[in-house]
Amino acid sequence: MRLIALDTETTGLSPKKGHRIVEIGAVEIDESGNAINTFHHYINPDRHIPAEVVRVHGINDEAVEGKPHFADVAKEFLSFVKGATLVIHNAPFDIGFIEHELSLCNGNSIASMPVIDTLKVARRKFKGQKNDLDSLCRRYDINCEHRQLHGALLDAKLLAEVYVAMMGE
């Protein structure tokens, strides 16, 4: 089974409110959990990135000025994830944003792709505990000290490690 850990950073919490992706990162992992291929882009959302969101991921308007639009990388993204099972922490969030971006540019969809939602898995395994990515990294002794802010590629790499540890139990 081909596995790809995936994460996005956005301008807000809801594509229905016009929020857009500003960064997308994905890591293909082998059977041992080693990263063997990556996909990463900063994305120009064609809208202002609010200060409260910049505090989460550090990506401001200047950082994405001149970067490609999602439509410019959509074909490359779809090619990268084709035939894979996606590993996503809080999958409805990221899938919702990706589906929205795809609907704006080419009408393709990833909705039928198999997805493993590590947040759902963690909530079953660790009922009543914090199950955000940082908490899972601490629980599985995965070093995330270098993670000062959210970042799609960094978070996808950490998620891949969490997934391998979680499945190894």
RODO-2510 file (C-alpha; in nm, 4 decimals, decimal comma):
residues 169
     n   res          X          Y          Z
     1     m     0,0000     0,0000     0,0000
     2     r     0,1359     0,3412    -0,0978
     3     l     0,1037     0,5879     0,1926
     4     i     0,1244     0,9656     0,1805
     5     a     0,1080     1,1825     0,4934
     6     l    -0,0457     1,5172     0,4027
     7     d    -0,1093     1,8548     0,5640
     8     t    -0,2232     2,2019     0,4630
     9     e    -0,1997     2,5495     0,6102
    10     t    -0,4784     2,7937     0,5323
    11     t    -0,6012     3,1519     0,5639
    12     g    -0,8711     3,0456     0,8102
    13     l    -1,0977     2,7646     0,9160
    14     s    -1,3598     2,7364     0,6431
    15     p    -1,3448     2,7250     0,2639
    16     k    -1,7177     2,8108     0,2719
    17     k    -1,6148     3,1505     0,4112
    18     g    -1,3642     3,2025     0,1290
    19     h    -1,0576     3,0795     0,3146
    20     r    -0,7867     2,9239     0,0990
    21     i    -0,4782     2,7054     0,1193
    22     v    -0,1435     2,8868     0,1644
    23     e     0,0799     2,5811     0,1967
    24     i     0,0486     2,2142     0,1090
    25     g     0,2941     1,9447     0,2061
    26     a     0,2916     1,5710     0,1526
    27     v     0,5394     1,2943     0,2308
    28     e     0,5353     0,9507     0,0718
    29     i     0,6562     0,6900     0,3193
    30     d     0,7861     0,3389     0,2636
    31     e     0,6940     0,0274     0,4641
    32     s     0,9433     0,1244     0,7349
    33     g     0,8071     0,4772     0,7644
    34     n     1,0977     0,6463     0,5889
    35     a     1,0227     0,9480     0,3737
    36     i     1,0966     0,8565     0,0127
    37     n     0,9378     1,1433    -0,1769
    38     t     0,7903     1,4834    -0,0964
    39     f     0,5509     1,7344    -0,2479
    40     h     0,5564     2,0902    -0,1156
    41     h     0,4370     2,4311    -0,2280
    42     y     0,3544     2,7649    -0,0783
    43     i     0,0359     2,8877    -0,2446
    44     n    -0,0819     3,2390    -0,3264
    45     p    -0,4398     3,2446    -0,1922
    46     d    -0,5372     3,5691    -0,3664
    47     r    -0,6650     3,7021    -0,0378
    48     h    -0,5322     3,8610     0,2799
    49     i    -0,3933     3,6275     0,5460
    50     p    -0,5264     3,7468     0,8845
    51     a    -0,2770     3,8178     1,1641
    52     e    -0,4316     3,5576     1,3966
    53     v    -0,3663     3,2897     1,1346
    54     v    -0,0127     3,4148     1,0659
    55     r     0,0582     3,3564     1,4367
    56     v    -0,0251     2,9866     1,3828
    57     h     0,1867     2,9130     1,0742
    58     g     0,3989     3,2223     1,0171
    59     i     0,2930     3,2600     0,6540
    60     n     0,2003     3,6191     0,5739
    61     d     0,0916     3,7994     0,2572
    62     e     0,4509     3,8829     0,1612
    63     a     0,5578     3,5184     0,1957
    64     v     0,3125     3,4020    -0,0696
    65     e     0,3398     3,6997    -0,3037
    66     g     0,4590     3,5656    -0,6377
    67     k     0,4020     3,2026    -0,5358
    68     p     0,1902     2,9775    -0,7594
    69     h    -0,1857     2,9557    -0,7242
    70     f    -0,3346     2,6192    -0,6327
    71     a    -0,4482     2,5778    -0,9933
    72     d    -0,0824     2,5993    -1,0984
    73     v     0,0169     2,2997    -0,8844
    74     a    -0,3083     2,0981    -0,8904
    75     k    -0,2026     1,8637    -1,1708
    76     e     0,1324     1,7933    -1,0008
    77     f    -0,0456     1,7352    -0,6690
    78     l    -0,2996     1,4947    -0,8191
    79     s    -0,0205     1,3051    -0,9913
    80     f     0,1746     1,2811    -0,6637
    81     v    -0,1169     1,1390    -0,4610
    82     k    -0,2629     0,9163    -0,7339
    83     g    -0,3098     0,5594    -0,6168
    84     a    -0,2101     0,6324    -0,2572
    85     t    -0,3805     0,6090     0,0766
    86     l    -0,3682     0,9497     0,2427
    87     v    -0,2718     0,9803     0,6089
    88     i    -0,4155     1,3047     0,7456
    89     h    -0,4636     1,4379     1,0992
    90     n    -0,8199     1,5738     1,1110
    91     a    -0,8884     1,4679     0,7531
    92     p    -1,2219     1,6508     0,7023
    93     f    -1,0416     1,9842     0,7419
    94     d    -0,7659     1,9231     0,4870
    95     i    -0,9835     1,7276     0,2440
    96     g    -1,2454     2,0037     0,2576
    97     f    -0,9896     2,2668     0,1624
    98     i    -0,8307     2,0548    -0,1108
    99     e    -1,1714     1,9676    -0,2569
   100     h    -1,2645     2,3362    -0,2568
   101     e    -0,9417     2,4346    -0,4318
   102     l    -0,9844     2,1575    -0,6905
   103     s    -1,3429     2,2646    -0,7575
   104     l    -1,2207     2,6167    -0,8325
   105     c    -0,9563     2,5105    -1,0806
   106     n    -1,0295     2,1865    -1,2600
   107     g    -1,3193     1,9959    -1,1094
   108     n    -1,1074     1,6951    -1,0124
   109     s    -1,1584     1,5347    -0,6729
   110     i    -0,9733     1,3311    -0,4150
   111     a    -1,2933     1,2461    -0,2250
   112     s    -1,2883     0,8822    -0,3355
   113     m    -0,9289     0,8236    -0,2234
   114     p    -0,8737     0,6049     0,0829
   115     v    -0,7905     0,8123     0,3902
   116     i    -0,6596     0,7236     0,7334
   117     d    -0,7545     0,9971     0,9796
   118     t    -0,4975     0,9791     1,2588
   119     l    -0,7096     1,2052     1,4792
   120     k    -0,9919     0,9490     1,4710
   121     v    -0,7464     0,6669     1,5381
   122     a    -0,5916     0,8584     1,8289
   123     r    -0,9320     0,9401     1,9803
   124     r    -1,0161     0,5685     1,9829
   125     k    -0,6782     0,4700     2,1302
   126     f    -0,6475     0,7553     2,3797
   127     k    -1,0002     0,8418     2,4893
   128     g    -1,0280     1,1649     2,6843
   129     q    -0,6696     1,2720     2,6185
   130     k    -0,5263     1,5506     2,4040
   131     n    -0,4688     1,4107     2,0569
   132     d    -0,3260     1,7029     1,8628
   133     l    -0,0055     1,6412     1,6681
   134     d     0,2221     1,7834     1,9391
   135     s     0,0618     1,5601     2,2052
   136     l     0,0977     1,2534     1,9848
   137     c     0,4627     1,3364     1,9163
   138     r     0,5280     1,3563     2,2914
   139     r     0,3331     1,0334     2,3529
   140     y     0,5418     0,8472     2,0940
   141     d     0,8750     1,0161     2,1818
   142     i     0,9010     1,1874     1,8437
   143     n     1,1183     1,4956     1,8600
   144     c     0,9189     1,8023     1,7576
   145     e     1,1198     2,0631     1,9501
   146     h     1,2199     2,2267     1,6212
   147     r     0,8511     2,2904     1,5451
   148     q     0,7878     2,6480     1,6568
   149     l     0,4961     2,7075     1,4172
   150     h     0,2722     2,4866     1,2085
   151     g     0,4120     2,4093     0,8645
   152     a     0,2539     2,1760     0,6103
   153     l     0,5666     1,9855     0,5106
   154     l     0,7104     1,9679     0,8625
   155     d     0,3741     1,8567     1,0022
   156     a     0,3361     1,5941     0,7273
   157     k     0,6807     1,4551     0,8175
   158     l     0,5918     1,4445     1,1877
   159     l     0,2565     1,2884     1,1053
   160     a     0,4289     1,0143     0,9070
   161     e     0,6394     0,9316     1,2143
   162     v     0,3330     0,9386     1,4395
   163     y     0,1416     0,7122     1,2024
   164     v     0,4219     0,4542     1,1916
   165     a     0,4511     0,4580     1,5733
   166     m     0,0745     0,4385     1,6145
   167     m     0,0418     0,1416     1,3792
   168     g     0,3399    -0,0320     1,5394
   169     e     0,1629    -0,0650     1,8742
***
